[in-house]
Amino acid sequence: MLLRRDLLRMLGLSAALPSLAAAARAVDVAETRRPVVISTWTFGEAANAAAWDVLADGGAALDAVEAGARVPEADPDNHSVGLGGYPDRDGRVTLDASIMDHAGNLGAVACLEDVVHAVSVARRVMEKTPHVLLVGEGALGFALAEGFPRQNLLTPAAEHAWREWLQTARYAPQPNIERSNRYSLPDALPGGERNHDTIGILALDRGGHLAGACTTSGMAFKLHGRVGDSPISGAGLFVDGEVGAASATGVGEECLRVCGSHTVVELMRQGRSPEQACREAVERIARRHRTPRKDLQMAFVALSADGRHGGYSLQPGFAYAVRTSAGTRQVEAPSLT
Ligand code: SD4
């Protein structure tokens, strides 16, 4: 009888077989990890569902993240993205968004008014212009020329919150921190609680391509003209097709100061796991403050090119949503405090 080792010797495979087997296993693991999509916060589940419809059909990560980001943009009850987003202190809803693919193609808009799907305008900037970022009037003019409909984004609820805020007019962004049900989404309170919940969405498609998108109305009651991290490459979003993708949520000024998402991706490039990379970026932010800032939330999510994911936040209370072929779930991210 031909022994297995004889057969291997005849085929010249004795030395190679273990590594081939390991490689096959690695491929299997990677295969089972994709497609995958992750989104910041619990409301990311609805975004993931839309993205999953694209991914499960073998669609591209770029199409998936755009489809996902459009869900909270269209939701009037989400007060930090798109329609129904809280306005700035002048009562104007201004949107920031970006989108990026595995090949480093990138588009973004900042301070965009009157067009709900900022992420789709960002994609159009990426695909139809030689530029990366359009702002304000220029972004609006471009969007209208591209056929995006113009609409009032200030809902009665958001206007009501703004008018109440005007009574004190105190700019005090608050983090989404632990409360009795940390995953509940209570109505936002003027001038204070739960006034930021940007969506960052990252996907890896069946073909192994990564993409990400980030869209927000920014910090509630900000100065008119203020731009946060979300539309800025390397801050609110960064994708490197060979390494991974990262996105951020929280007080954008903090993220901008450390180029947060780029930092996360570079740390993954150096071998950190997605969670560890997010943790180190959060630590970098925390180090700037001598005393722990209870009023500050900053969180990152990351997805590696082989489909591992992780998140980390400064304060407790941050969760992200994950969708794979195994189903949907929410992951409570660890935090520094
Ligand atoms: C910003 N980073 O404009 C965004 C807001 C945010 O959760 O993430 N809120 O600063």
Boltz pocket constraint, residues with backbone or C-beta under 6 A from the ligand:
constraints:
  - pocket:
      binder: B
      contacts: [[A, 80], [A, 96], [A, 195], [A, 196], [A, 197], [A, 198], [A, 216], [A, 217], [A, 218], [A, 219], [A, 227], [A, 228], [A, 229], [A, 230], [A, 236], [A, 248], [A, 249], [A, 250], [A, 251], [A, 252], [A, 253]]
      max_distance: 6.0
